[in-house]
Amino acid sequence: MELEKLAYKDAFRRLQEIQQLIEGNKLDVDELSTVLKEATALLKVCKDKLFVVSEETTKILEGLS
């Protein structure tokens, strides 16, 4: 699945899973690099989605004034 099409809650859930893997020392060095790259991409997806919602909310609220 393309990350851009991933729902925010699913991206966030995967980030939580990655956090648990890292904190639980369940990854070897080779896996860590791959998982950190995935986490970085997921963080960008979440950030972009939050930015869009923030912009839309601002426009809606400005329309009420």
N, CA, C and O atoms as a DFTB+ gen file, in Angstrom:
260 C
 N C O
     1  1       0.845      -1.191       0.000
     2  2       0.000       0.000       0.000
     3  2       0.885       1.247       0.000
     4  3       1.907       1.303       0.684
     5  1       0.481       2.214      -0.760
     6  2       1.210       3.472      -0.800
     7  2       1.000       4.221       0.514
     8  3      -0.117       4.299       1.027
     9  1       2.064       4.756       1.037
    10  2       1.976       5.433       2.323
    11  2       1.042       6.632       2.287
    12  3       0.344       6.898       3.265
    13  1       1.017       7.359       1.178
    14  2       0.173       8.550       1.093
    15  2      -1.311       8.200       1.234
    16  3      -2.107       9.030       1.673
    17  1      -1.679       6.981       0.865
    18  2      -3.079       6.562       0.945
    19  2      -3.420       5.932       2.297
    20  3      -4.573       5.591       2.560
    21  1      -2.409       5.784       3.142
    22  2      -2.595       5.195       4.456
    23  2      -3.363       6.161       5.350
    24  3      -3.059       7.353       5.387
    25  1      -4.343       5.655       6.059
    26  2      -5.101       6.495       6.984
    27  2      -4.194       6.929       8.131
    28  3      -3.278       6.204       8.521
    29  1      -4.456       8.105       8.660
    30  2      -3.641       8.632       9.755
    31  2      -3.570       7.643      10.909
    32  3      -2.491       7.368      11.434
    33  1      -4.732       7.104      11.306
    34  2      -4.748       6.207      12.464
    35  2      -3.910       4.951      12.210
    36  3      -3.298       4.419      13.136
    37  1      -3.879       4.478      10.971
    38  2      -3.076       3.299      10.648
    39  2      -1.583       3.623      10.661
    40  3      -0.773       2.823      11.130
    41  1      -1.228       4.785      10.151
    42  2       0.172       5.206      10.173
    43  2       0.635       5.396      11.612
    44  3       1.737       4.987      11.979
    45  1      -0.210       6.015      12.418
    46  2       0.139       6.249      13.821
    47  2       0.262       4.931      14.581
    48  3       1.161       4.764      15.405
    49  1      -0.639       4.005      14.302
    50  2      -0.595       2.689      14.947
    51  2       0.712       1.972      14.604
    52  3       1.339       1.366      15.473
    53  1       1.119       2.045      13.332
    54  2       2.371       1.410      12.928
    55  2       3.566       2.079      13.608
    56  3       4.520       1.402      13.990
    57  1       3.518       3.398      13.761
    58  2       4.580       4.091      14.480
    59  2       4.672       3.614      15.929
    60  3       5.768       3.468      16.470
    61  1       3.537       3.376      16.543
    62  2       3.532       2.857      17.910
    63  2       4.135       1.452      17.962
    64  3       4.865       1.123      18.897
    65  1       3.833       0.631      16.965
    66  2       4.414      -0.709      16.899
    67  2       5.932      -0.634      16.765
    68  3       6.664      -1.378      17.417
    69  1       6.389       0.270      15.916
    70  2       7.826       0.451      15.720
    71  2       8.475       0.919      17.017
    72  3       9.553       0.448      17.380
    73  1       7.835       1.824      17.699
    74  2       8.361       2.316      18.973
    75  2       8.525       1.163      19.957
    76  3       9.548       1.064      20.635
    77  1       7.530       0.299      20.038
    78  2       7.611      -0.843      20.947
    79  2       8.735      -1.798      20.552
    80  3       9.424      -2.340      21.416
    81  1       8.917      -2.002      19.264
    82  2      10.008      -2.869      18.803
    83  2      11.367      -2.300      19.205
    84  3      12.251      -3.026      19.658
    85  1      11.514      -0.992      19.029
    86  2      12.792      -0.349      19.352
    87  2      13.023      -0.365      20.864
    88  3      14.098      -0.736      21.334
    89  1      12.007       0.038      21.611
    90  2      12.151       0.095      23.067
    91  2      12.341      -1.294      23.673
    92  3      12.996      -1.438      24.705
    93  1      11.770      -2.310      23.036
    94  2      11.888      -3.668      23.539
    95  2      13.145      -4.382      23.070
    96  3      13.329      -5.571      23.333
    97  1      14.014      -3.647      22.371
    98  2      15.249      -4.241      21.844
    99  2      14.970      -5.515      21.046
   100  3      15.687      -6.508      21.176
   101  1      13.930      -5.478      20.224
   102  2      13.525      -6.640      19.448
   103  2      14.044      -6.613      18.016
   104  3      13.674      -7.455      17.198
   105  1      14.891      -5.654      17.721
   106  2      15.418      -5.523      16.370
   107  2      16.933      -5.673      16.387
   108  3      17.612      -5.184      17.289
   109  1      17.444      -6.354      15.377
   110  2      18.898      -6.367      15.250
   111  2      19.323      -5.141      14.446
   112  3      18.478      -4.390      13.958
   113  1      20.593      -4.947      14.313
   114  2      21.125      -3.745      13.663
   115  2      20.633      -3.630      12.220
   116  3      20.309      -2.534      11.762
   117  1      20.575      -4.735      11.515
   118  2      20.132      -4.698      10.119
   119  2      18.663      -4.290      10.014
   120  3      18.303      -3.526       9.118
   121  1      17.830      -4.774      10.892
   122  2      16.407      -4.437      10.872
   123  2      16.179      -2.993      11.321
   124  3      15.277      -2.320      10.822
   125  1      16.978      -2.531      12.240
   126  2      16.800      -1.199      12.793
   127  2      16.845      -0.119      11.713
   128  3      16.020       0.794      11.710
   129  1      17.786      -0.224      10.820
   130  2      17.905       0.764       9.738
   131  2      16.650       0.779       8.873
   132  3      16.130       1.847       8.548
   133  1      16.171      -0.383       8.505
   134  2      14.969      -0.485       7.671
   135  2      13.750       0.076       8.387
   136  3      12.960       0.812       7.795
   137  1      13.600      -0.269       9.650
   138  2      12.444       0.174      10.430
   139  2      12.497       1.681      10.672
   140  3      11.458       2.341      10.665
   141  1      13.675       2.225      10.884
   142  2      13.788       3.669      11.063
   143  2      13.436       4.431       9.787
   144  3      12.848       5.511       9.850
   145  1      13.788       3.881       8.649
   146  2      13.394       4.501       7.372
   147  2      11.879       4.476       7.220
   148  3      11.278       5.454       6.776
   149  1      11.265       3.352       7.590
   150  2       9.803       3.254       7.534
   151  2       9.168       4.275       8.481
   152  3       8.204       4.949       8.118
   153  1       9.709       4.385       9.685
   154  2       9.168       5.321      10.671
   155  2       9.268       6.758      10.168
   156  3       8.346       7.551      10.357
   157  1      10.369       7.088       9.537
   158  2      10.548       8.433       8.990
   159  2       9.484       8.732       7.937
   160  3       8.906       9.819       7.922
   161  1       9.230       7.775       7.068
   162  2       8.202       7.959       6.029
   163  2       6.819       8.081       6.662
   164  3       6.008       8.895       6.219
   165  1       6.543       7.289       7.684
   166  2       5.251       7.355       8.365
   167  2       5.068       8.691       9.085
   168  3       3.973       9.254       9.092
   169  1       6.132       9.187       9.682
   170  2       6.054      10.492      10.343
   171  2       5.728      11.599       9.341
   172  3       4.963      12.512       9.653
   173  1       6.294      11.524       8.160
   174  2       5.998      12.508       7.125
   175  2       4.531      12.435       6.713
   176  3       3.881      13.464       6.528
   177  1       4.014      11.222       6.570
   178  2       2.600      11.043       6.226
   179  2       1.720      11.690       7.294
   180  3       0.797      12.438       6.972
   181  1       2.004      11.402       8.556
   182  2       1.204      11.963       9.643
   183  2       1.302      13.487       9.667
   184  3       0.295      14.179       9.812
   185  1       2.504      13.993       9.525
   186  2       2.714      15.448       9.534
   187  2       1.940      16.113       8.400
   188  3       1.281      17.131       8.610
   189  1       2.018      15.540       7.202
   190  2       1.318      16.106       6.051
   191  2      -0.192      16.100       6.255
   192  3      -0.875      17.069       5.924
   193  1      -0.709      15.000       6.803
   194  2      -2.159      14.912       7.030
   195  2      -2.599      15.926       8.084
   196  3      -3.647      16.556       7.936
   197  1      -1.813      16.087       9.138
   198  2      -2.148      17.070      10.172
   199  2      -2.106      18.489       9.617
   200  3      -2.935      19.323       9.981
   201  1      -1.159      18.763       8.752
   202  2      -1.065      20.089       8.139
   203  2      -2.313      20.387       7.305
   204  3      -2.869      21.482       7.382
   205  1      -2.746      19.416       6.513
   206  2      -3.934      19.603       5.677
   207  2      -5.164      19.864       6.543
   208  3      -5.951      20.763       6.246
   209  1      -5.333      19.097       7.598
   210  2      -6.478      19.279       8.484
   211  2      -6.418      20.644       9.163
   212  3      -7.439      21.315       9.312
   213  1      -5.229      21.048       9.569
   214  2      -5.066      22.359      10.194
   215  2      -5.464      23.476       9.238
   216  3      -6.160      24.415       9.624
   217  1      -5.020      23.369       7.987
   218  2      -5.369      24.387       6.982
   219  2      -6.873      24.405       6.721
   220  3      -7.475      25.475       6.632
   221  1      -7.470      23.245       6.600
   222  2      -8.909      23.166       6.349
   223  2      -9.700      23.734       7.522
   224  3     -10.695      24.432       7.328
   225  1      -9.259      23.434       8.726
   226  2      -9.938      23.940       9.931
   227  2      -9.851      25.457       9.980
   228  3     -10.835      26.128      10.290
   229  1      -8.700      25.988       9.680
   230  2      -8.529      27.442       9.674
   231  2      -9.471      28.089       8.668
   232  3     -10.099      29.101       8.977
   233  1      -9.577      27.525       7.479
   234  2     -10.473      28.087       6.451
   235  2     -11.923      28.025       6.898
   236  3     -12.683      28.970       6.689
   237  1     -12.308      26.915       7.511
   238  2     -13.689      26.778       7.988
   239  2     -13.984      27.816       9.056
   240  3     -15.029      28.467       9.025
   241  1     -13.067      27.970      10.000
   242  2     -13.285      28.931      11.077
   243  2     -13.276      30.374      10.571
   244  3     -14.010      31.214      11.092
   245  1     -12.463      30.667       9.575
   246  2     -12.447      32.001       8.988
   247  2     -13.776      32.282       8.290
   248  3     -14.233      33.424       8.251
   249  1     -14.385      31.249       7.747
   250  2     -15.673      31.387       7.088
   251  2     -16.807      31.709       8.048
   252  3     -17.840      32.235       7.635
   253  1     -16.626      31.404       9.300
   254  2     -17.637      31.685      10.303
   255  2     -17.617      33.141      10.766
   256  3     -18.588      33.640      11.334
   257  1     -16.516      33.798      10.519
   258  2     -16.370      35.189      10.994
   259  2     -17.121      36.157      10.118
   260  3     -17.104      37.361      10.373
